[in-house]
Amino acid sequence: MKNIIHRKTLREQVADAVRKKILHHELEPGMRITESDLCSEFGVSHGPIREALRQLEQEGLVEYTRNVGCSVRNLSLNDIIEALLIRGTYELTAARACNGNISDNALQEMSDVLESMKQIDDSDYTESIINDNEFHKILIREAHMPYLVNAWDALDFATFFSFYRQKDDCSTVAGKQYGVHKKLYDIYLTKDCQAICDTIYTHYHASIAKMLSDNHMSENDFPFSFDILKP
């Protein structure tokens, strides 16, 4: 794995700090976020704060409302489950588009992300989310379908809020990342399209089933069918 030094800009550092405040429930869904408060807290000017909030808006974590300003996005469990189902179908589409023939370069990239998952501090939830999204996006890129990539990016918030809604401690969830994604990687190595699709289904179904169980809900509580995810 390459040793890369990441030098984060002030905007990125502020965005990271706000993400962590949301994950740690210091900023709750619907809570207003003001530039002035963040400037005072972080000791930086309005420019980087404004840029960071715009980045988080693009990621779907905060939203701007007329006459209200910026606030933490308030997503229902219905919203999160819908996004996860759609993301699962996108991955199935990508696997079929490349017929399971995932390139060696892509597999190496996945291996690098797995190494990051193995080495990361379990308490660093934001890095866990970044690794999770990056691992899955590598498969999406293998489809060589730009519209699919854009559609995938539009649902980046799904991973973040899945962590946020977990009943387990976030460090417990982060600690399981390597093993869960190593199973996906091992199947990708086979380049067996049907086996890959079956494993993608199992991966998403397990995550959604856990979320439903934690919230004492079932598929019947939703206005849409979960069958769209079947391989």
C-alpha positions in Angstrom: 0.0 0.0 0.0 1.3 3.5 -0.9 2.2 5.8 1.9 0.4 9.0 1.2 0.5 12.1 3.3 -2.9 13.9 3.2 -2.7 17.6 3.8 -6.2 18.8 4.5 -7.3 22.4 3.7 -8.9 24.5 6.3 -12.3 23.9 4.6 -11.8 20.1 4.9 -10.8 20.4 8.5 -13.9 22.4 9.4 -16.1 19.9 7.4 -14.5 17.0 9.3 -15.2 18.8 12.7 -18.8 19.4 11.8 -19.3 15.8 10.7 -18.0 14.6 14.0 -20.2 16.9 15.9 -23.2 15.5 14.1 -22.1 11.9 14.6 -21.5 12.5 18.3 -25.0 14.1 18.6 -23.6 17.4 19.5 -25.5 18.7 16.6 -28.9 17.0 16.3 -31.1 16.7 13.1 -33.0 19.9 12.5 -30.6 22.0 14.7 -29.6 25.3 13.2 -25.9 25.9 12.4 -24.7 29.5 12.2 -21.4 30.6 10.6 -20.8 33.0 13.5 -21.0 30.2 16.1 -18.6 28.0 14.1 -16.2 30.9 13.6 -16.1 31.5 17.3 -15.7 27.8 18.1 -13.0 27.0 15.6 -11.2 30.4 15.5 -11.4 30.8 11.7 -12.9 33.3 9.3 -16.3 33.1 7.6 -14.8 32.0 4.3 -13.6 28.4 5.2 -16.8 28.0 7.3 -19.0 28.9 4.4 -17.1 26.6 2.1 -17.3 23.7 4.5 -21.0 24.1 5.0 -21.5 24.2 1.2 -19.5 21.0 0.9 -21.6 19.3 3.6 -24.7 20.5 1.8 -23.5 18.7 -1.3 -22.9 15.6 0.7 -26.5 15.8 2.0 -25.6 16.2 5.7 -26.9 19.8 6.1 -29.5 21.8 4.2 -30.3 25.5 3.6 -33.9 26.7 4.1 -35.2 30.1 3.2 -35.6 32.4 6.2 -34.0 29.8 8.4 -30.5 29.3 7.1 -28.4 26.2 7.5 -29.4 23.2 9.7 -28.5 19.5 10.1 -30.6 17.5 7.7 -33.4 15.7 9.3 -33.8 12.3 7.7 -36.4 9.6 8.6 -35.6 5.9 8.7 -37.8 5.6 5.6 -35.4 8.0 3.8 -32.3 6.1 4.8 -33.7 2.7 4.0 -34.9 4.0 0.6 -31.4 5.3 -0.1 -29.7 2.0 0.9 -32.0 0.0 -1.3 -31.3 2.2 -4.3 -27.6 2.1 -3.6 -27.7 -1.7 -3.5 -29.5 -1.8 -6.9 -26.8 0.6 -8.3 -24.1 -1.9 -7.2 -25.9 -4.8 -8.8 -26.1 -2.7 -12.0 -22.4 -2.0 -11.9 -21.6 -5.7 -11.3 -23.7 -6.7 -14.3 -22.4 -3.9 -16.5 -18.9 -5.3 -16.1 -20.2 -8.9 -16.0 -18.3 -9.4 -12.7 -15.0 -8.8 -14.4 -13.6 -6.3 -12.0 -10.2 -5.0 -13.1 -7.0 -5.8 -11.3 -6.5 -2.1 -10.7 -9.9 -1.8 -9.1 -9.2 -4.9 -6.9 -5.9 -3.3 -5.8 -7.7 -0.1 -4.9 -10.2 -2.1 -2.8 -7.3 -3.9 -1.1 -5.8 -0.5 -0.2 -9.1 0.6 1.3 -9.3 -2.7 3.2 -5.9 -2.0 4.7 -7.0 1.4 5.8 -10.1 -0.2 7.4 -7.8 -2.6 9.3 -5.5 0.1 10.6 -8.0 2.8 11.5 -8.7 3.9 15.0 -12.2 2.6 15.7 -13.1 5.9 17.3 -12.5 7.8 14.1 -16.0 7.4 12.7 -15.7 9.9 9.8 -12.7 8.0 8.3 -14.7 4.8 8.6 -17.5 6.4 6.6 -15.1 7.7 4.0 -13.5 4.2 3.7 -17.0 2.6 3.4 -18.1 4.9 0.6 -14.8 4.6 -1.3 -14.8 0.8 -1.2 -18.2 0.6 -2.7 -17.6 3.4 -5.2 -14.7 1.5 -6.8 -17.2 -1.1 -8.0 -19.5 1.6 -9.3 -16.7 3.1 -11.4 -16.0 -0.3 -13.0 -19.3 0.0 -14.9 -17.8 2.9 -16.8 -21.2 4.7 -16.7 -20.9 8.4 -15.7 -24.6 8.8 -14.9 -24.4 5.8 -12.6 -21.5 7.4 -10.7 -23.3 10.7 -10.4 -26.4 8.9 -9.1 -24.3 7.0 -6.6 -22.6 10.2 -5.4 -26.0 11.9 -4.8 -26.7 9.2 -2.1 -23.4 9.6 -0.2 -25.4 10.7 2.9 -26.9 7.2 3.2 -23.7 5.8 4.7 -23.2 8.7 7.1 -26.8 8.5 8.5 -26.6 4.7 8.7 -23.7 5.1 11.1 -25.7 7.9 12.9 -28.8 5.8 13.4 -27.0 2.7 14.6 -28.1 1.5 18.0 -24.7 0.0 18.6 -21.8 2.2 19.6 -20.3 3.7 16.4 -16.9 2.3 17.4 -18.4 -1.2 17.4 -19.7 -0.6 13.9 -16.4 0.8 12.7 -14.6 -2.1 14.1 -16.6 -4.6 12.1 -15.9 -2.8 8.8 -12.8 -4.8 7.7 -14.4 -8.2 8.1 -17.6 -7.3 6.4 -15.9 -5.7 3.4 -13.2 -8.4 3.2 -16.1 -10.9 2.4 -17.2 -8.7 -0.5 -13.6 -8.4 -1.7 -13.0 -12.2 -1.6 -16.0 -12.8 -3.8 -15.0 -10.0 -6.2 -11.7 -11.8 -6.8 -13.7 -14.8 -8.3 -15.1 -12.5 -11.0 -18.2 -14.7 -10.9 -21.0 -12.2 -11.7 -23.9 -14.2 -10.1 -21.9 -14.9 -6.9 -21.0 -11.2 -6.8 -24.6 -10.1 -7.1 -25.7 -12.6 -4.5 -23.1 -11.3 -2.1 -24.0 -7.6 -2.7 -27.6 -8.6 -1.9 -26.6 -10.3 1.3 -24.4 -7.3 2.3 -27.2 -4.8 1.9 -30.0 -7.1 3.2 -28.0 -7.7 6.4 -27.5 -3.9 7.0 -31.1 -3.1 6.4 -32.4 -6.0 8.5 -30.3 -4.9 11.4 -31.6 -1.4 11.1 -35.2 -2.6 11.0 -34.6 -4.9 14.0 -33.1 -2.0 16.0 -36.2 0.1 15.3 -38.7 -2.7 15.9 -39.9 -2.4 12.3 -40.5 -4.8 9.3 -40.6 -4.4 5.5 -44.4 -4.2 5.8 -44.0 -0.8 7.5 -42.7 0.8 4.3 -44.7 2.0 1.3 -42.3 0.3 -1.2 -41.2 -3.2 -1.9 -37.8 -4.3 -0.9 -37.8 -6.8 -3.8 -36.0 -4.3 -6.0 -32.7 -5.4 -4.3 -33.1 -9.1 -5.1 -30.2 -10.2 -7.5 
